[in-house]
Amino acid sequence: MTERVVPKPAIVPFLIGDLLLLAAAGIIVYFSAWPLQAWQVALCVASVMAGAWLLVVPFIMEHKAAIKLAETQSLTSTLVQFQTLGKIGAQIQGATTEWQHVQDEAARTTAAAKELAEGMATEAKAFTEFLQRANNMEKANLRLEVDKLRRSEGEWLQVTVRTLDHVFALHQAGVRSGQEDLIAQLGQFQATCRDAARRVGLAVFEPLPGELFNPQQHQLPDGQTQAAPDAVVAAVLACGVSFQTRLLRPAVVVLQTEPVPQPCLGGGVTSAE
């Protein structure tokens, strides 16, 4: 902004007026008779004072002009500041409007995200329930299949054990016949059958005569597993059976103090579990 200069009044006319007044006072004093009269003294004093006042007037006018210029500049600066404040207020109002728009958009975005999260939670819950139902159905089907397999396994064990019992009885009959060839053939047949059963986890064990009675592996024909501590096995009526290292049936034996009955053919497996 261009700096304004205080206008200065023309001082020459004031100097001329001052000189004329002083000259008038000098003429009065020079041409008047002494002592001067009161009106002459008063006229001289008035002329000198008027001259002095004329000499001071330009400076007073310049000072007043400087004061008015300073007031004008101050008002101009205040007006400029008001205009700047108006612009700043407009910018603040615009920023407030933009911020309000941002808040509205943020609120809409938050609402949409909330709806999306609720939808995802609902879908996740429904999917979890579906998986739970499918898992329960799968477990039920698996339990059913396991039960079927266990029943089938039990039936298979019953049939296999009965077959092995019949093979054992057949071999014992051959032994009692005393025919060496027949005994050898039946022994080989029994060994083949037991080996085939062993391949699927079914093991047959046969106590030897003279072996001490073991209540954990032997039992008497009446189902008892208690005997004298020094009881000795005299004969085997039915072989013991174990499936995958689990005892299914102890060997049915008779002790030496008891008469030896015929081999047992009906001793099945009590449980296939």
CYANA upper distance limits for C-alpha pairs under 8 A (distance plus 0.5 A):
  4 ARG  CA     69 LEU  CA      8.39
  6 VAL  CA     62 GLU  CA      7.89
  6 VAL  CA     65 ALA  CA      6.93
  6 VAL  CA     66 ALA  CA      6.07
  6 VAL  CA     69 LEU  CA      7.34
  7 PRO  CA     62 GLU  CA      7.63
  7 PRO  CA     65 ALA  CA      7.57
  8 LYS  CA     58 PRO  CA      8.46
  8 LYS  CA     62 GLU  CA      6.23
  9 PRO  CA     58 PRO  CA      6.56
  9 PRO  CA     61 MET  CA      7.74
  9 PRO  CA     62 GLU  CA      7.22
 10 ALA  CA     14 PHE  CA      8.38
 10 ALA  CA     58 PRO  CA      8.06
 11 ILE  CA     15 LEU  CA      6.81
 11 ILE  CA     58 PRO  CA      6.72
 12 VAL  CA     16 ILE  CA      6.69
 13 PRO  CA     17 GLY  CA      6.65
 14 PHE  CA     18 ASP  CA      6.55
 14 PHE  CA     54 LEU  CA      5.96
 14 PHE  CA     55 LEU  CA      6.49
 14 PHE  CA     57 VAL  CA      8.35
 14 PHE  CA     58 PRO  CA      7.98
 15 LEU  CA     19 LEU  CA      6.57
 15 LEU  CA     54 LEU  CA      7.87
 15 LEU  CA     55 LEU  CA      6.79
 16 ILE  CA     20 LEU  CA      6.65
 17 GLY  CA     21 LEU  CA      6.73
 17 GLY  CA     51 GLY  CA      7.31
 17 GLY  CA     54 LEU  CA      7.46
 18 ASP  CA     22 LEU  CA      6.70
 18 ASP  CA     50 ALA  CA      7.83
 18 ASP  CA     51 GLY  CA      4.49
 18 ASP  CA     52 ALA  CA      7.24
 18 ASP  CA     54 LEU  CA      6.39
 18 ASP  CA     55 LEU  CA      6.84
 19 LEU  CA     23 ALA  CA      6.45
 19 LEU  CA     51 GLY  CA      7.52
 20 LEU  CA     24 ALA  CA      6.55
 20 LEU  CA     51 GLY  CA      8.45
 21 LEU  CA     25 ALA  CA      6.79
 21 LEU  CA     47 SER  CA      5.62
 21 LEU  CA     48 VAL  CA      6.98
 21 LEU  CA     50 ALA  CA      7.55
 21 LEU  CA     51 GLY  CA      6.02
 22 LEU  CA     26 GLY  CA      6.69
 22 LEU  CA     47 SER  CA      6.80
 22 LEU  CA     48 VAL  CA      6.20
 22 LEU  CA     51 GLY  CA      6.90
 23 ALA  CA     27 ILE  CA      6.58
 24 ALA  CA     28 ILE  CA      6.76
 24 ALA  CA     44 CYS  CA      8.18
 24 ALA  CA     47 SER  CA      7.55
 25 ALA  CA     29 VAL  CA      6.80
 25 ALA  CA     43 LEU  CA      7.75
 25 ALA  CA     44 CYS  CA      5.03
 25 ALA  CA     45 VAL  CA      8.10
 25 ALA  CA     47 SER  CA      6.31
 25 ALA  CA     48 VAL  CA      7.29
 26 GLY  CA     30 TYR  CA      6.42
 26 GLY  CA     44 CYS  CA      8.21
 27 ILE  CA     31 PHE  CA      6.41
 28 ILE  CA     32 SER  CA      6.26
 28 ILE  CA     40 GLN  CA      7.46
 28 ILE  CA     44 CYS  CA      7.48
 29 VAL  CA     36 LEU  CA      8.16
 29 VAL  CA     40 GLN  CA      8.30
 29 VAL  CA     44 CYS  CA      8.02
 32 SER  CA     36 LEU  CA      7.13
 36 LEU  CA     40 GLN  CA      6.62
 36 LEU  CA     41 VAL  CA      6.96
 37 GLN  CA     41 VAL  CA      6.86
 38 ALA  CA     42 ALA  CA      6.59
 39 TRP  CA     43 LEU  CA      6.48
 40 GLN  CA     44 CYS  CA      6.66
 41 VAL  CA     45 VAL  CA      6.62
 42 ALA  CA     46 ALA  CA      6.53
 43 LEU  CA     47 SER  CA      6.58
 44 CYS  CA     48 VAL  CA      6.73
 45 VAL  CA     49 MET  CA      6.58
 46 ALA  CA     50 ALA  CA      6.45
 47 SER  CA     51 GLY  CA      6.60
 48 VAL  CA     52 ALA  CA      6.63
 49 MET  CA     53 TRP  CA      6.55
 50 ALA  CA     54 LEU  CA      6.63
 51 GLY  CA     55 LEU  CA      6.74
 52 ALA  CA     56 VAL  CA      6.87
 53 TRP  CA     57 VAL  CA      6.58
 54 LEU  CA     58 PRO  CA      8.08
 56 VAL  CA     60 ILE  CA      6.93
 57 VAL  CA     61 MET  CA      6.64
 58 PRO  CA     62 GLU  CA      6.58
 59 PHE  CA     63 HIS  CA      6.57
 60 ILE  CA     64 LYS  CA      6.71
 61 MET  CA     65 ALA  CA      6.65
 62 GLU  CA     66 ALA  CA      6.66
 63 HIS  CA     67 ILE  CA      6.74
 64 LYS  CA     68 LYS  CA      6.69
 65 ALA  CA     69 LEU  CA      6.54
 66 ALA  CA     70 ALA  CA      6.61
 67 ILE  CA     71 GLU  CA      6.69
 68 LYS  CA     72 THR  CA      6.53
 69 LEU  CA     73 GLN  CA      6.58
 70 ALA  CA     74 SER  CA      6.52
 71 GLU  CA     75 LEU  CA      6.59
 72 THR  CA     76 THR  CA      6.55
 73 GLN  CA     77 SER  CA      6.50
 74 SER  CA     78 THR  CA      6.57
 75 LEU  CA     79 LEU  CA      6.55
 76 THR  CA     80 VAL  CA      6.64
 77 SER  CA     81 GLN  CA      6.62
 78 THR  CA     82 PHE  CA      6.61
 79 LEU  CA     83 GLN  CA      6.66
 80 VAL  CA     84 THR  CA      6.61
 81 GLN  CA     85 LEU  CA      6.49
 82 PHE  CA     86 GLY  CA      6.59
 83 GLN  CA     87 LYS  CA      6.82
 84 THR  CA     88 ILE  CA      6.63
 85 LEU  CA     89 GLY  CA      6.43
 86 GLY  CA     90 ALA  CA      6.64
 87 LYS  CA     91 GLN  CA      6.66
 88 ILE  CA     92 ILE  CA      6.55
 89 GLY  CA     93 GLN  CA      6.53
 90 ALA  CA     94 GLY  CA      6.59
 91 GLN  CA     95 ALA  CA      6.53
 92 ILE  CA     96 THR  CA      6.46
 93 GLN  CA     97 THR  CA      6.64
 94 GLY  CA     98 GLU  CA      6.65
 95 ALA  CA     99 TRP  CA      6.47
 96 THR  CA    100 GLN  CA      6.58
 97 THR  CA    101 HIS  CA      6.78
 98 GLU  CA    102 VAL  CA      6.65
 99 TRP  CA    103 GLN  CA      6.58
100 GLN  CA    104 ASP  CA      6.64
101 HIS  CA    105 GLU  CA      6.63
102 VAL  CA    106 ALA  CA      6.48
103 GLN  CA    107 ALA  CA      6.52
104 ASP  CA    108 ARG  CA      6.71
105 GLU  CA    109 THR  CA      6.51
106 ALA  CA    110 THR  CA      6.46
107 ALA  CA    111 ALA  CA      6.61
108 ARG  CA    112 ALA  CA      6.62
109 THR  CA    113 ALA  CA      6.53
110 THR  CA    114 LYS  CA      6.50
111 ALA  CA    115 GLU  CA      6.66
112 ALA  CA    116 LEU  CA      6.57
113 ALA  CA    117 ALA  CA      6.48
114 LYS  CA    118 GLU  CA      6.58
115 GLU  CA    119 GLY  CA      6.56
116 LEU  CA    120 MET  CA      6.56
117 ALA  CA    121 ALA  CA      6.52
118 GLU  CA    122 THR  CA      6.60
119 GLY  CA    123 GLU  CA      6.60
120 MET  CA    124 ALA  CA      6.41
121 ALA  CA    125 LYS  CA      6.51
122 THR  CA    126 ALA  CA      6.61
123 GLU  CA    127 PHE  CA      6.45
124 ALA  CA    128 THR  CA      6.45
125 LYS  CA    129 GLU  CA      6.62
126 ALA  CA    130 PHE  CA      6.60
127 PHE  CA    131 LEU  CA      6.60
128 THR  CA    132 GLN  CA      6.52
129 GLU  CA    133 ARG  CA      6.59
130 PHE  CA    134 ALA  CA      6.55
131 LEU  CA    135 ASN  CA      6.33
132 GLN  CA    136 ASN  CA      6.52
133 ARG  CA    137 MET  CA      6.55
134 ALA  CA    138 GLU  CA      6.45
135 ASN  CA    139 LYS  CA      6.48
136 ASN  CA    140 ALA  CA      6.54
137 MET  CA    141 ASN  CA      6.58
138 GLU  CA    142 LEU  CA      6.49
139 LYS  CA    143 ARG  CA      6.48
140 ALA  CA    144 LEU  CA      6.59
141 ASN  CA    145 GLU  CA      6.57
142 LEU  CA    146 VAL  CA      6.44
143 ARG  CA    147 ASP  CA      6.51
144 LEU  CA    148 LYS  CA      6.64
145 GLU  CA    149 LEU  CA      6.54
146 VAL  CA    150 ARG  CA      6.48
147 ASP  CA    151 ARG  CA      6.59
148 LYS  CA    152 SER  CA      6.48
149 LEU  CA    153 GLU  CA      6.31
150 ARG  CA    154 GLY  CA      6.47
150 ARG  CA    272 ALA  CA      7.80
150 ARG  CA    273 GLU  CA      7.55
151 ARG  CA    155 GLU  CA      6.63
151 ARG  CA    272 ALA  CA      8.30
152 SER  CA    156 TRP  CA      6.49
153 GLU  CA    157 LEU  CA      6.50
153 GLU  CA    272 ALA  CA      7.29
154 GLY  CA    158 GLN  CA      6.61
154 GLY  CA    271 SER  CA      7.42
154 GLY  CA    272 ALA  CA      4.83
154 GLY  CA    273 GLU  CA      7.71
155 GLU  CA    159 VAL  CA      6.71
155 GLU  CA    272 ALA  CA      8.33
156 TRP  CA    160 THR  CA      6.51
157 LEU  CA    161 VAL  CA      6.34
157 LEU  CA    269 VAL  CA      7.74
157 LEU  CA    272 ALA  CA      7.30
158 GLN  CA    162 ARG  CA      6.61
158 GLN  CA    268 GLY  CA      6.49
158 GLN  CA    269 VAL  CA      6.23
158 GLN  CA    272 ALA  CA      8.44
159 VAL  CA    163 THR  CA      6.62
160 THR  CA    164 LEU  CA      6.67
160 THR  CA    197 ALA  CA      8.34
161 VAL  CA    165 ASP  CA      6.56
161 VAL  CA    241 VAL  CA      8.13
161 VAL  CA    268 GLY  CA      6.93
161 VAL  CA    269 VAL  CA      7.57
162 ARG  CA    166 HIS  CA      6.69
162 ARG  CA    265 LEU  CA      7.68
162 ARG  CA    266 GLY  CA      7.52
162 ARG  CA    267 GLY  CA      7.79
162 ARG  CA    268 GLY  CA      6.64
163 THR  CA    167 VAL  CA      6.70
164 LEU  CA    168 PHE  CA      6.55
164 LEU  CA    190 GLN  CA      8.29
164 LEU  CA    193 CYS  CA      7.73
164 LEU  CA    194 ARG  CA      7.82
165 ASP  CA    169 ALA  CA      6.63
165 ASP  CA    238 ALA  CA      7.11
165 ASP  CA    239 CYS  CA      7.80
165 ASP  CA    264 CYS  CA      8.03
165 ASP  CA    265 LEU  CA      6.11
165 ASP  CA    266 GLY  CA      8.20
165 ASP  CA    267 GLY  CA      8.09
166 HIS  CA    170 LEU  CA      6.50
166 HIS  CA    265 LEU  CA      6.44
167 VAL  CA    171 HIS  CA      6.66
167 VAL  CA    190 GLN  CA      6.52
168 PHE  CA    172 GLN  CA      6.68
168 PHE  CA    190 GLN  CA      7.35
168 PHE  CA    238 ALA  CA      8.14
168 PHE  CA    239 CYS  CA      8.29
169 ALA  CA    173 ALA  CA      6.63
169 ALA  CA    263 PRO  CA      6.33
169 ALA  CA    264 CYS  CA      7.81
169 ALA  CA    265 LEU  CA      7.23
170 LEU  CA    174 GLY  CA      6.80
170 LEU  CA    186 LEU  CA      7.88
171 HIS  CA    175 VAL  CA      6.71
171 HIS  CA    183 ILE  CA      7.34
171 HIS  CA    186 LEU  CA      5.90
171 HIS  CA    187 GLY  CA      6.81
171 HIS  CA    190 GLN  CA      7.70
172 GLN  CA    176 ARG  CA      6.74
172 GLN  CA    263 PRO  CA      7.94
173 ALA  CA    177 SER  CA      6.78
174 GLY  CA    178 GLY  CA      7.29
174 GLY  CA    179 GLN  CA      7.50
174 GLY  CA    182 LEU  CA      6.71
174 GLY  CA    183 ILE  CA      5.72
174 GLY  CA    186 LEU  CA      7.50
175 VAL  CA    179 GLN  CA      7.81
175 VAL  CA    183 ILE  CA      6.16
178 GLY  CA    183 ILE  CA      7.96
179 GLN  CA    183 ILE  CA      6.55
180 GLU  CA    184 ALA  CA      6.58
181 ASP  CA    185 GLN  CA      6.71
182 LEU  CA    186 LEU  CA      6.53
183 ILE  CA    187 GLY  CA      6.39
184 ALA  CA    188 GLN  CA      6.60
185 GLN  CA    189 PHE  CA      6.62
186 LEU  CA    190 GLN  CA      6.54
187 GLY  CA    191 ALA  CA      6.64
188 GLN  CA    192 THR  CA      6.65
189 PHE  CA    193 CYS  CA      6.75
190 GLN  CA    194 ARG  CA      6.67
191 ALA  CA    195 ASP  CA      6.51
192 THR  CA    196 ALA  CA      6.72
193 CYS  CA    197 ALA  CA      6.79
194 ARG  CA    198 ARG  CA      6.51
194 ARG  CA    203 ALA  CA      7.67
194 ARG  CA    204 VAL  CA      7.24
195 ASP  CA    199 ARG  CA      6.88
196 ALA  CA    200 VAL  CA      7.71
197 ALA  CA    201 GLY  CA      7.20
197 ALA  CA    202 LEU  CA      5.62
197 ALA  CA    203 ALA  CA      7.17
198 ARG  CA    202 LEU  CA      5.26
198 ARG  CA    203 ALA  CA      5.55
198 ARG  CA    204 VAL  CA      8.31
201 GLY  CA    243 PHE  CA      5.99
201 GLY  CA    244 GLN  CA      5.37
201 GLY  CA    245 THR  CA      8.44
202 LEU  CA    241 VAL  CA      7.58
202 LEU  CA    242 SER  CA      6.42
202 LEU  CA    243 PHE  CA      5.02
202 LEU  CA    244 GLN  CA      6.93
203 ALA  CA    241 VAL  CA      6.32
203 ALA  CA    242 SER  CA      5.78
203 ALA  CA    243 PHE  CA      6.72
203 ALA  CA    244 GLN  CA      8.27
204 VAL  CA    239 CYS  CA      6.89
204 VAL  CA    240 GLY  CA      6.20
204 VAL  CA    241 VAL  CA      5.22
204 VAL  CA    242 SER  CA      7.05
205 PHE  CA    239 CYS  CA      6.41
205 PHE  CA    240 GLY  CA      5.70
205 PHE  CA    241 VAL  CA      6.91
205 PHE  CA    251 ALA  CA      8.12
206 GLU  CA    236 VAL  CA      7.72
206 GLU  CA    238 ALA  CA      8.49
206 GLU  CA    239 CYS  CA      5.51
206 GLU  CA    240 GLY  CA      6.79
206 GLU  CA    251 ALA  CA      7.43
207 PRO  CA    211 GLU  CA      7.25
207 PRO  CA    233 VAL  CA      8.13
207 PRO  CA    236 VAL  CA      7.33
207 PRO  CA    239 CYS  CA      8.12
207 PRO  CA    251 ALA  CA      7.88
208 LEU  CA    233 VAL  CA      7.75
208 LEU  CA    235 ALA  CA      8.14
208 LEU  CA    236 VAL  CA      8.32
209 PRO  CA    232 VAL  CA      8.15
209 PRO  CA    233 VAL  CA      5.75
209 PRO  CA    234 ALA  CA      5.46
209 PRO  CA    235 ALA  CA      6.17
209 PRO  CA    236 VAL  CA      8.19
210 GLY  CA    232 VAL  CA      5.90
210 GLY  CA    233 VAL  CA      5.70
210 GLY  CA    234 ALA  CA      6.55
211 GLU  CA    232 VAL  CA      6.08
211 GLU  CA    233 VAL  CA      5.81
212 LEU  CA    230 ASP  CA      7.24
212 LEU  CA    231 ALA  CA      6.47
212 LEU  CA    232 VAL  CA      5.00
212 LEU  CA    233 VAL  CA      6.53
213 PHE  CA    218 HIS  CA      7.00
213 PHE  CA    227 ALA  CA      7.95
213 PHE  CA    229 PRO  CA      8.21
213 PHE  CA    230 ASP  CA      7.98
213 PHE  CA    231 ALA  CA      6.05
213 PHE  CA    232 VAL  CA      5.96
213 PHE  CA    233 VAL  CA      6.42
214 ASN  CA    218 HIS  CA      5.93
215 PRO  CA    219 GLN  CA      6.89
215 PRO  CA    225 THR  CA      5.46
215 PRO  CA    226 GLN  CA      6.72
215 PRO  CA    227 ALA  CA      8.28
216 GLN  CA    225 THR  CA      8.11
216 GLN  CA    250 PRO  CA      7.85
217 GLN  CA    240 GLY  CA      7.76
217 GLN  CA    250 PRO  CA      5.30
217 GLN  CA    251 ALA  CA      6.71
218 HIS  CA    225 THR  CA      7.16
218 HIS  CA    240 GLY  CA      8.18
218 HIS  CA    250 PRO  CA      5.47
218 HIS  CA    251 ALA  CA      5.28
218 HIS  CA    252 VAL  CA      6.48
218 HIS  CA    253 VAL  CA      7.06
219 GLN  CA    223 GLY  CA      6.41
219 GLN  CA    224 GLN  CA      6.18
219 GLN  CA    225 THR  CA      5.15
219 GLN  CA    226 GLN  CA      8.29
219 GLN  CA    250 PRO  CA      6.54
219 GLN  CA    251 ALA  CA      6.60
219 GLN  CA    252 VAL  CA      5.56
219 GLN  CA    253 VAL  CA      6.68
220 LEU  CA    224 GLN  CA      5.74
220 LEU  CA    225 THR  CA      6.77
220 LEU  CA    252 VAL  CA      6.06
220 LEU  CA    253 VAL  CA      5.99
220 LEU  CA    254 VAL  CA      6.58
221 PRO  CA    252 VAL  CA      6.46
221 PRO  CA    253 VAL  CA      7.23
221 PRO  CA    254 VAL  CA      7.57
227 ALA  CA    231 ALA  CA      6.93
231 ALA  CA    255 LEU  CA      7.03
231 ALA  CA    256 GLN  CA      8.13
232 VAL  CA    255 LEU  CA      6.11
232 VAL  CA    256 GLN  CA      6.61
233 VAL  CA    253 VAL  CA      6.90
233 VAL  CA    254 VAL  CA      6.48
233 VAL  CA    255 LEU  CA      5.18
233 VAL  CA    256 GLN  CA      6.66
234 ALA  CA    253 VAL  CA      7.80
234 ALA  CA    254 VAL  CA      6.16
234 ALA  CA    255 LEU  CA      5.32
234 ALA  CA    256 GLN  CA      5.05
234 ALA  CA    260 VAL  CA      8.05
235 ALA  CA    253 VAL  CA      6.28
235 ALA  CA    254 VAL  CA      6.01
235 ALA  CA    255 LEU  CA      7.55
235 ALA  CA    256 GLN  CA      8.38
235 ALA  CA    260 VAL  CA      7.12
236 VAL  CA    251 ALA  CA      7.74
236 VAL  CA    252 VAL  CA      6.59
236 VAL  CA    253 VAL  CA      4.96
236 VAL  CA    254 VAL  CA      7.03
236 VAL  CA    263 PRO  CA      7.66
237 LEU  CA    251 ALA  CA      8.18
237 LEU  CA    252 VAL  CA      5.86
237 LEU  CA    253 VAL  CA      5.99
237 LEU  CA    254 VAL  CA      7.88
237 LEU  CA    261 PRO  CA      8.09
237 LEU  CA    262 GLN  CA      7.31
237 LEU  CA    263 PRO  CA      4.63
237 LEU  CA    264 CYS  CA      5.53
238 ALA  CA    251 ALA  CA      6.14
238 ALA  CA    252 VAL  CA      5.43
238 ALA  CA    253 VAL  CA      7.56
238 ALA  CA    263 PRO  CA      6.86
238 ALA  CA    264 CYS  CA      5.97
238 ALA  CA    265 LEU  CA      7.83
238 ALA  CA    267 GLY  CA      7.52
239 CYS  CA    250 PRO  CA      7.96
239 CYS  CA    251 ALA  CA      5.17
239 CYS  CA    252 VAL  CA      7.01
240 GLY  CA    248 LEU  CA      8.28
240 GLY  CA    249 ARG  CA      5.96
240 GLY  CA    250 PRO  CA      5.08
240 GLY  CA    251 ALA  CA      4.24
240 GLY  CA    252 VAL  CA      7.64
241 VAL  CA    247 LEU  CA      6.82
241 VAL  CA    248 LEU  CA      6.04
241 VAL  CA    249 ARG  CA      5.69
241 VAL  CA    250 PRO  CA      7.09
241 VAL  CA    251 ALA  CA      7.82
242 SER  CA    246 ARG  CA      5.70
242 SER  CA    247 LEU  CA      4.65
242 SER  CA    248 LEU  CA      5.47
242 SER  CA    249 ARG  CA      7.33
243 PHE  CA    247 LEU  CA      6.87
243 PHE  CA    248 LEU  CA      7.00
248 LEU  CA    269 VAL  CA      6.64
248 LEU  CA    270 THR  CA      7.69
248 LEU  CA    271 SER  CA      7.53
248 LEU  CA    272 ALA  CA      7.84
249 ARG  CA    268 GLY  CA      8.40
249 ARG  CA    269 VAL  CA      6.57
249 ARG  CA    270 THR  CA      7.77
254 VAL  CA    258 GLU  CA      6.85
254 VAL  CA    259 PRO  CA      8.14
254 VAL  CA    260 VAL  CA      6.99
